[in-house]
Amino acid sequence: MIVAIPKEILPNERRVALIPTTISTLKKNGVEVWVEKGAGAKAQFPDSAYEEAGAKVEESIELLYQNADVVLKVRPPAFHEALNKHEVDLLKPQSVLVSLLDAYFQPETIQKLAEREVTSFALEFLPRITRAQSMDVLSSMSAIAGYRAVVSAAAELPKYFPMLMTAAGTITPAKVFVIGAGVAGLMAIATAKRLGAIVEAYDTRPVVKEQVESVGAKFVELKLDTENAESKGGYAQAQSEEFYQKQQAMMIQYVSSADVVITTAAIPGKKAPRLITDEMVQKMKPGSVIVDLASERGGNVEGTVESEKVIKHGVTLLGYADHPARVAVHSSQLYSKNISTFFVNLLNEGALNLNMEDEIIAHTLVTHKGDIVHAGVKEILRPTENGE
């Protein structure tokens, strides 16, 4: 079985799906690894390191895909400008693709994968069970995003984060308000606290209060009905427009008094909820910074522009969507461990084993034998009766 690692082609993507030190894990399972020339260069993993680990470095991307039984990627397949082809069209029919597919928001790509008869797995659908923790790509990348959000904010804020007592006077610590206490939010809290900031945090799920306090923040409690705030999978659930309006009104005092606000609220398969309005931004102090980690899904903040820095009402809005790629060495290291563990779970004596009794496999399989088999994706892609 040949497993191929192509170079990621999306703009600003520096990660690579597999690093050299992980190749031995696949080889022990009877797998041959091919790597596109330069695939790991932006993450500081040279071709020579892959060759020393026992991988074949292939210069021709067409040959790489033609020979690949399995392709491991970071980002979803996209149109390859240099080849004037979509990456799906490079995949060998009936081959296997394992990647973050962004399946709910990439209908055309998912349809193309089905038509190509590619067996595809979306790592974002991994179930939150103990056995899948070592494969949990979303948690690995979210933790990095939370860390980078604080680092980016600190670089933009025209103030120190920590309290400093000097001969020239005392510097008061920055105030950071984190909205959303998932993996990204908790890492943002911990990072801001380590930098010396005063940190407050809010989440619609009251059950995370203990986690927030354990990493050094004060948990903000708003008088809202949060009975249905959390799904069975542990994710935040979408709320009504009335709920969000009440939430915004109650949060104004915390947002306006903060030097830095970091928003992390995302709902699986849906547009990000709007948490901070333009009116709330206006009430913030000049020079304040907002980092919107949900910018790729429409943003939690009114005025955020995906992948850009915007200054509005004297407040810096950071909508960067590539935080993990900015820490390419360690994000590739973690991703490589996640994806290789997932892939080995698919194998039985060196052959692909689609055991649908395995919750991990059943939850992540998106396309197989020409069909879209993931129930959630199928539901979203199903055309409406009026053809819209």
C-alpha positions as CSV (number, residue, x, y, z in Angstrom):
1,M,0.0,0.0,0.0
2,I,1.4,3.4,-1.0
3,V,0.5,6.4,1.2
4,A,1.1,9.8,-0.4
5,I,1.7,13.1,1.4
6,P,1.2,16.0,-1.1
7,K,2.3,19.6,-0.5
8,E,-0.6,21.7,0.8
9,I,-1.6,24.3,-1.8
10,L,-4.0,26.7,0.0
11,P,-2.5,30.2,0.5
12,N,-0.6,30.6,3.8
13,E,-0.8,26.9,4.7
14,R,2.5,25.9,6.0
15,R,1.6,22.6,7.7
16,V,2.4,19.1,6.4
17,A,0.2,16.1,7.1
18,L,3.0,13.7,8.1
19,I,6.4,14.6,9.6
20,P,9.5,12.4,9.1
21,T,9.6,10.9,12.6
22,T,6.0,9.5,12.1
23,I,6.9,7.5,9.0
24,S,8.3,4.6,11.0
25,T,4.9,4.0,12.5
26,L,3.4,3.5,9.0
27,K,6.3,1.4,7.8
28,K,5.9,-1.0,10.7
29,N,2.3,-1.5,9.4
30,G,3.6,-2.6,6.0
31,V,2.9,0.8,4.3
32,E,5.2,2.6,1.8
33,V,5.3,6.4,2.1
34,W,5.7,8.8,-0.8
35,V,6.1,12.5,-0.1
36,E,5.9,15.3,-2.7
37,K,9.2,17.2,-3.0
38,G,9.1,20.2,-0.7
39,A,5.9,19.1,1.1
40,G,7.5,19.7,4.6
41,A,9.7,22.7,3.7
42,K,7.5,25.4,5.1
43,A,7.2,23.5,8.4
44,Q,11.0,23.1,8.5
45,F,11.1,19.4,7.5
46,P,13.5,19.0,4.5
47,D,13.2,16.3,1.9
48,S,16.4,14.8,3.2
49,A,14.7,14.1,6.6
50,Y,11.9,12.2,4.8
51,E,14.4,10.2,2.8
52,E,16.4,9.3,5.9
53,A,13.2,8.1,7.5
54,G,12.6,5.8,4.6
55,A,10.1,7.7,2.5
56,K,10.3,8.2,-1.3
57,V,10.4,11.9,-2.3
58,E,8.6,12.4,-5.6
59,E,9.0,15.5,-7.7
60,S,6.0,14.9,-10.0
61,I,2.7,15.5,-8.2
62,E,0.9,13.6,-11.0
63,L,3.0,10.5,-10.4
64,L,2.5,10.9,-6.6
65,Y,-1.3,10.8,-7.0
66,Q,-1.4,8.2,-9.7
67,N,0.5,5.7,-7.5
68,A,-1.2,6.6,-4.2
69,D,-3.6,4.1,-2.7
70,V,-4.1,6.5,0.2
71,V,-3.6,10.3,0.4
72,L,-3.1,12.1,3.8
73,K,-3.7,15.8,3.8
74,V,-4.2,18.7,6.1
75,R,-6.7,20.9,4.2
76,P,-9.6,19.9,1.9
77,P,-8.7,19.3,-1.8
78,A,-8.7,22.5,-3.8
79,F,-8.1,23.7,-7.3
80,H,-4.4,23.4,-8.2
81,E,-3.5,26.5,-10.1
82,A,-0.2,25.3,-11.4
83,L,-1.7,22.1,-12.9
84,N,-5.0,23.8,-13.8
85,K,-6.8,20.8,-12.2
86,H,-8.7,20.2,-9.0
87,E,-6.9,18.0,-6.5
88,V,-9.9,15.6,-6.5
89,D,-9.3,15.0,-10.2
90,L,-5.7,13.9,-9.4
91,L,-6.9,11.3,-6.9
92,K,-6.9,7.7,-8.3
93,P,-10.4,6.4,-8.5
94,Q,-11.3,4.2,-5.5
95,S,-8.4,5.5,-3.5
96,V,-8.6,6.7,0.1
97,L,-8.4,10.3,1.3
98,V,-8.0,11.3,5.0
99,S,-8.1,15.0,5.8
100,L,-9.8,17.8,7.4
101,L,-12.5,18.0,4.7
102,D,-14.6,20.9,6.1
103,A,-17.4,18.7,4.8
104,Y,-20.4,20.8,5.8
105,F,-19.1,23.8,3.9
106,Q,-17.5,22.1,0.8
107,P,-20.5,20.6,-1.0
108,E,-18.9,20.7,-4.5
109,T,-15.7,19.0,-3.3
110,I,-17.7,16.3,-1.4
111,Q,-19.8,15.6,-4.5
112,K,-16.6,15.4,-6.6
113,L,-15.1,12.9,-4.2
114,A,-18.2,10.7,-4.5
115,E,-18.2,10.9,-8.3
116,R,-14.6,9.9,-8.3
117,E,-15.4,6.9,-6.1
118,V,-13.0,8.1,-3.5
119,T,-13.3,6.7,0.1
120,S,-12.9,9.9,2.1
121,F,-12.7,10.5,5.9
122,A,-13.2,13.8,7.5
123,L,-11.2,14.2,10.7
124,E,-13.4,17.0,12.0
125,F,-16.1,14.3,12.6
126,L,-14.1,12.3,15.1
127,P,-16.3,11.4,18.0
128,R,-15.4,12.7,21.5
129,I,-14.6,9.4,23.0
130,T,-11.6,8.3,25.0
131,R,-10.2,6.0,22.3
132,A,-10.2,8.9,19.8
133,Q,-8.3,11.4,21.9
134,S,-4.9,10.6,20.3
135,M,-6.6,11.3,16.9
136,D,-8.4,14.5,17.9
137,V,-7.1,16.9,15.3
138,L,-9.6,19.6,16.2
139,S,-8.4,19.8,19.8
140,S,-4.8,19.8,18.7
141,M,-5.3,22.7,16.3
142,S,-7.7,24.6,18.5
143,A,-5.2,24.6,21.3
144,I,-2.6,26.2,19.0
145,A,-5.2,28.7,17.7
146,G,-6.0,29.7,21.3
147,Y,-2.3,30.3,22.1
148,R,-1.6,32.2,18.8
149,A,-4.7,34.4,19.4
150,V,-3.2,35.7,22.6
151,V,0.3,36.1,21.0
152,S,-1.2,38.0,18.1
153,A,-3.3,40.2,20.4
154,A,-0.2,41.0,22.6
155,A,1.7,42.1,19.5
156,E,-1.0,44.5,18.4
157,L,-2.0,45.9,21.9
158,P,-0.1,49.2,22.6
159,K,0.2,48.1,26.3
160,Y,2.1,45.5,28.4
161,F,0.1,42.4,29.4
162,P,1.7,42.0,32.9
163,M,1.7,44.4,35.9
164,L,5.1,46.0,36.2
165,M,6.4,48.1,39.1
166,T,9.3,50.3,38.0
167,A,11.1,53.4,39.2
168,A,9.1,55.3,36.5
169,G,5.8,54.1,37.9
170,T,3.5,51.1,38.0
171,I,2.1,49.6,34.9
172,T,-1.4,48.1,35.4
173,P,-2.0,44.6,33.9
174,A,-4.1,44.3,30.7
175,K,-7.6,42.9,31.0
176,V,-8.5,40.0,28.7
177,F,-12.0,38.7,28.1
178,V,-12.4,35.3,26.4
179,I,-15.7,34.3,25.0
180,G,-16.0,30.5,24.7
181,A,-14.3,28.0,26.9
182,G,-13.7,25.1,24.6
183,V,-10.1,23.9,23.8
184,A,-9.2,27.2,22.1
185,G,-10.7,29.3,24.8
186,L,-9.1,27.5,27.7
187,M,-5.6,27.7,26.0
188,A,-6.2,31.4,25.3
189,I,-7.0,31.9,29.0
190,A,-4.0,30.0,30.2
191,T,-1.7,31.9,27.8
192,A,-3.0,35.3,28.7
193,K,-2.7,34.4,32.4
194,R,0.9,33.3,31.9
195,L,1.6,36.7,30.3
196,G,0.3,38.4,33.4
197,A,-3.1,39.6,32.3
198,I,-6.2,39.8,34.4
199,V,-8.5,37.3,32.6
200,E,-12.3,36.9,32.6
201,A,-14.2,34.3,30.5
202,Y,-17.7,33.5,29.5
203,D,-19.4,30.4,28.0
204,T,-23.0,29.5,27.5
205,R,-22.3,26.2,29.1
206,P,-22.2,26.7,32.9
207,V,-20.5,23.3,33.3
208,V,-17.2,24.7,32.1
209,K,-16.9,27.1,35.1
210,E,-14.6,24.8,37.0
211,Q,-12.3,24.4,33.9
212,V,-12.1,28.2,33.4
213,E,-11.2,28.8,37.0
214,S,-8.6,26.0,36.9
215,V,-6.6,27.9,34.3
216,G,-6.7,31.1,36.2
217,A,-9.7,33.1,34.9
218,K,-12.8,34.5,36.6
219,F,-15.9,32.9,35.2
220,V,-18.5,35.4,34.1
221,E,-22.1,34.3,34.7
222,L,-24.9,35.9,32.8
223,K,-28.6,35.4,33.8
224,L,-29.6,33.5,30.7
225,D,-31.4,30.2,30.2
226,T,-28.6,27.8,29.3
227,E,-30.4,24.5,29.8
228,N,-29.9,23.5,26.1
229,A,-26.5,25.1,25.7
230,E,-24.5,21.9,25.2
231,S,-25.0,19.0,22.7
232,K,-24.5,15.4,23.6
233,G,-21.1,15.5,21.9
234,G,-19.9,18.2,24.3
235,Y,-20.1,21.1,21.8
236,A,-22.0,24.4,22.2
237,Q,-25.4,24.4,20.5
238,A,-26.9,27.2,18.5
239,Q,-29.3,29.4,20.3
240,S,-32.2,31.7,19.3
241,E,-31.7,35.2,18.0
242,E,-33.5,36.5,21.1
243,F,-30.9,34.6,23.3
244,Y,-28.0,36.2,21.4
245,Q,-29.5,39.7,21.7
246,K,-29.9,39.3,25.5
247,Q,-26.4,37.9,25.7
248,Q,-24.9,40.9,23.8
249,A,-26.7,43.4,26.1
250,M,-25.3,41.6,29.2
251,M,-21.8,41.3,27.8
252,I,-21.3,45.0,26.9
253,Q,-19.8,45.9,30.3
254,Y,-17.2,43.1,30.1
255,V,-16.3,43.8,26.4
256,S,-16.1,47.6,26.9
257,S,-13.7,47.3,29.9
258,A,-11.4,44.8,28.3
259,D,-8.1,45.6,26.5
260,V,-8.3,42.3,24.6
261,V,-11.3,40.3,23.6
262,I,-10.9,36.8,22.1
263,T,-14.0,35.1,20.6
264,T,-14.0,31.3,20.0
265,A,-17.7,30.5,19.6
266,A,-18.4,28.0,16.8
267,I,-21.3,25.7,16.1
268,P,-20.5,22.5,14.2
269,G,-22.1,22.7,10.7
270,K,-23.5,26.2,11.1
271,K,-22.5,29.8,10.7
272,A,-20.7,31.3,13.7
273,P,-23.1,33.1,16.1
274,R,-22.8,36.9,16.2
275,L,-21.6,37.8,19.7
276,I,-20.2,41.3,19.4
277,T,-22.0,44.0,17.5
278,D,-20.6,47.2,16.0
279,E,-22.2,49.1,18.9
280,M,-20.2,47.0,21.3
281,V,-16.9,47.6,19.4
282,Q,-17.6,51.4,19.6
283,K,-17.7,51.2,23.4
284,M,-14.3,49.7,23.6
285,K,-11.2,51.8,24.5
286,P,-9.1,53.0,21.6
287,G,-6.2,50.7,21.0
288,S,-8.1,47.6,22.2
289,V,-7.8,44.4,20.2
290,I,-10.4,41.7,19.3
291,V,-9.3,38.4,17.9
292,D,-12.1,36.6,16.2
293,L,-11.2,32.9,15.9
294,A,-14.5,32.2,14.1
295,S,-13.8,34.5,11.2
296,E,-13.8,31.5,8.8
297,R,-17.4,30.8,9.6
298,G,-18.7,34.4,9.2
299,G,-17.2,35.6,12.5
300,N,-18.4,36.3,16.0
301,V,-17.7,40.0,15.6
302,E,-19.5,42.4,13.4
303,G,-16.8,44.0,11.1
304,T,-14.3,41.1,11.2
305,V,-12.9,40.3,7.8
306,E,-11.6,36.7,7.3
307,S,-7.8,36.5,7.1
308,E,-7.4,40.3,7.5
309,K,-6.6,42.9,10.2
310,V,-9.1,45.7,10.3
311,I,-9.2,48.9,12.5
312,K,-12.7,50.0,13.3
313,H,-13.6,52.8,15.8
314,G,-10.0,52.7,17.0
315,V,-10.2,49.0,17.8
316,T,-8.0,46.4,16.0
317,L,-10.0,43.4,14.7
318,L,-7.9,40.4,13.8
319,G,-9.7,37.9,11.6
320,Y,-6.7,35.6,10.9
321,A,-7.9,32.1,9.9
322,D,-4.4,30.5,9.8
323,H,-3.3,30.5,13.4
324,P,-2.1,26.8,13.4
325,A,-0.2,27.4,10.2
326,R,1.7,30.2,11.9
327,V,3.2,27.6,14.3
328,A,3.8,25.1,11.5
329,V,6.5,23.0,13.2
330,H,4.5,22.0,16.2
331,S,1.1,22.0,14.6
332,S,2.5,19.6,11.9
333,Q,4.0,17.5,14.7
334,L,0.6,17.2,16.5
335,Y,-1.4,16.7,13.3
336,S,1.0,14.0,12.1
337,K,0.5,12.1,15.4
338,N,-3.3,12.5,15.1
339,I,-3.6,11.4,11.4
340,S,-1.2,8.5,11.6
341,T,-3.0,7.1,14.6
342,F,-6.3,7.4,12.8
343,F,-4.9,5.8,9.7
344,V,-3.3,2.8,11.5
345,N,-6.8,2.2,13.1
346,L,-8.1,1.7,9.6
347,L,-5.6,-1.1,8.9
348,N,-5.7,-4.8,9.5
349,E,-2.5,-6.6,8.6
350,G,-1.5,-3.9,6.2
351,A,-4.9,-3.8,4.4
352,L,-7.7,-1.3,4.6
353,N,-10.4,-2.5,7.0
354,L,-13.6,-0.5,6.9
355,N,-15.1,-1.9,10.1
356,M,-18.4,0.1,10.4
357,E,-18.8,-1.3,13.9
358,D,-15.9,0.9,14.9
359,E,-17.5,4.2,16.1
360,I,-14.4,6.2,14.9
361,I,-14.6,4.9,11.3
362,A,-18.4,5.1,11.2
363,H,-18.5,8.8,12.3
364,T,-15.7,10.0,10.0
365,L,-16.5,8.2,6.7
366,V,-18.0,10.7,4.3
367,T,-17.9,9.2,0.8
368,H,-17.6,5.5,-0.3
369,K,-18.2,3.6,-3.5
370,G,-19.6,6.6,-5.3
371,D,-22.0,7.7,-2.6
372,I,-22.1,10.3,0.2
373,V,-22.6,8.1,3.2
374,H,-22.3,10.5,6.2
375,A,-25.8,11.2,7.4
376,G,-25.1,14.8,8.5
377,V,-23.4,15.8,5.3
378,K,-26.0,14.1,3.2
379,E,-28.7,16.0,4.9
380,I,-27.0,19.4,4.4
381,L,-26.2,18.6,0.7
382,R,-29.7,17.3,0.0
383,P,-31.5,19.8,-2.5
384,T,-34.7,21.3,-1.3
385,E,-38.0,20.6,-3.0
386,N,-38.0,23.9,-4.9
387,G,-34.5,23.1,-6.2
388,E,-32.7,25.8,-4.3
